[in-house]
Amino acid sequence: MKKLLTAGVLALGLLSTSCIGSNQAFNGIHDWNEGVSENKWAQEAVHLGFWILPVYNFALLGDIVIFNSVEFWTGENPLAD
């Protein structure tokens, strides 16, 4: 039980610390979706499709694990315009 509690506390510590970055990958895909069509239903269909197919998920994961970390350490996001 003690090992499980220790593992839980360590996991919580890892998950609760973060550096907030600009999330360029996710925001870029989201901005692209806004320009797909003027029709809000088409935009919603693409939005839902990107969540069902893990496009948004992988973009967020890339931002959190890679791009925001690079931005934190170098001061520049590699995906910045």
C-alpha positions in Angstrom: 0.0 0.0 0.0 2.9 2.3 0.9 4.5 1.8 -2.5 1.2 2.5 -4.3 0.7 5.7 -2.4 4.3 6.8 -3.1 3.9 6.0 -6.8 0.6 8.0 -6.8 2.2 11.0 -5.1 5.2 11.0 -7.6 2.9 10.7 -10.6 0.7 13.6 -9.3 3.9 15.6 -8.9 4.9 14.9 -12.5 1.5 15.7 -13.8 1.0 18.9 -11.8 4.2 20.7 -12.9 4.3 22.2 -16.3 5.4 25.1 -18.3 2.7 26.8 -20.2 3.7 27.3 -23.8 2.0 28.7 -26.9 0.7 25.3 -28.2 1.6 26.2 -31.7 0.8 22.8 -33.2 -2.7 22.6 -31.7 -3.5 26.3 -32.4 -2.3 26.0 -35.9 -4.6 23.0 -36.6 -7.5 24.8 -34.9 -6.9 28.0 -36.9 -6.8 26.0 -40.1 -10.1 24.4 -39.2 -11.7 27.9 -38.8 -10.7 28.6 -42.4 -12.0 25.4 -43.9 -15.4 26.8 -44.5 -17.7 29.6 -43.6 -20.3 27.0 -42.7 -20.3 26.4 -38.9 -21.6 22.9 -39.4 -18.7 22.0 -41.7 -16.3 23.5 -39.1 -17.9 21.4 -36.4 -17.7 18.2 -38.5 -14.0 18.8 -39.0 -13.6 19.6 -35.3 -15.3 16.4 -34.2 -13.4 14.4 -36.9 -10.1 15.7 -35.6 -11.0 14.6 -32.1 -12.2 11.2 -33.2 -9.2 10.7 -35.4 -6.6 11.7 -32.9 -5.3 14.7 -34.8 -5.9 17.2 -32.0 -4.7 14.6 -29.4 -1.3 14.1 -31.2 -0.9 17.9 -31.7 -1.5 18.5 -28.0 0.8 15.7 -27.0 3.5 17.1 -29.3 3.0 20.5 -27.9 3.1 19.4 -24.3 6.0 16.9 -24.6 8.2 18.4 -27.3 7.4 21.9 -28.6 6.5 23.7 -25.3 9.6 22.1 -23.7 11.8 23.4 -26.5 10.2 26.8 -26.2 10.8 26.8 -22.5 14.5 26.0 -22.8 15.4 28.0 -25.9 12.9 30.8 -25.7 11.6 30.0 -29.2 8.9 27.6 -30.4 10.2 25.6 -33.4 6.7 25.9 -35.0 6.5 29.7 -34.7 6.0 31.6 -37.9 
